[in-house]
Amino acid sequence: MLLIVRKFFSIPADKPELALAQFSAFQRQVPLMYLMLVANTVALSLTHAGLAPWQLTVGAPSILYLLCGYRLVGWVVRRKQVVTAEAAIARLRGTLRFTVVLGVGFTAWAFSLYGYGGDLEKGHVAFYMAITIIGCIFCLMHLRASAVLLVFIVLGPYVVFFASTGVEVFQMIAVNVLLVSAALLFILQIYYTDFANLIASRKEIQAQQQEAQRLSEENLRLANLDSLTGLHNRRWFVTALERRLAAAESASERLAIGMIDLDGFKPVNDAYGHGVGDKVLIEIGRRLSLAAEREGLKSPASAATNSASSCTIPPPTRPRSTQRRV
């Protein structure tokens, strides 16, 4: 049971794509959450100014403002930085830990103001905590663990505290907030599950696309490659020759083509068998490739087999001034 709870309130390191997607969505919403916290806290401090000690209306909120401001600036400054999956996971885990600090801090501060002022001020405390927790749930919807953790930190003490006041209105408010929060958590779970499934589906589609691209490139390579010698075949040669003839004609340059005929190759097959003949062709292909490399050509793309006993080398076009005999 403890393992299940721990897993639920953790950021999984085995799903980097999900962590990156969570981080990308979360960093657009987290500044709004901190701005909302600060705005709501300022409003509650103003309604209790002159009623509660300055330590509660100025001192304690100032510490909370600094914490929120520090986190807000950190998220805004790093907004355009490229983040790796490891860095995203670390940042999300830091947010999860910081949720505990902020949840405890704001909850304790709000409860400390309840004893000051009249019914309106006390009602403002109840409203402040209710509207703030609902707003935070929406802002943390992409980080389920943080949202649920914040609900447990704030909602439990909230319901117990206002239910024990003996004031029927506050008791009904506590019940309403509990029901609304439960509904939001249910919606949050559905949304998070759909979000995680969407990221998993996108990962699977990308993997299928990459595999299809790999197979397409492999098929194209095999369609233009002689499987025995490793040289390109006649199909590639014709295409390459047409392309280089067009380039030479447009640049008014010369084009040289070398053809090698393997005289006496058939007797090798007849005398020693096709296995030895294949080895001869393989060695010839290797030597042609080395020769092409020495001449500054790309090997084996610069040599092609036209039949079992002939090879052709179409070098790239060269200006007349740089042409030489090979």
Buried (B, 14 or more C-beta within 10 A) or exposed (E): EEEEEEEEBEBEEEBBBBBBBBBEBBBEBBBEBBEBBBEBBEEBBEBBEEBBEEEBBEEBBEEBBEBBEEBBEEBEEEEEEEBEBEBBBBBBBEBBEBBEEBBEBBBEBBBBBBEBBEEEBBBBBBBBBBEBBBBBBBBBBBBBBBBBBBBEBBBEBBBEBBBEBEBEEBBEBBEEBBEBBEEBBEEBEEEBEEBBEEBEEEBEEEEEEEEEEEEEEEEEEEEBBBEBBBBBBBEBBEEBBEEBBEEBEEEEBEBBEBEBEBEEBEEBBEEEEEEEBBEBBBEBBBEBBEBBEEEEBEBBBBBBBBEBBEBBBBBEBBEEEEBEEE
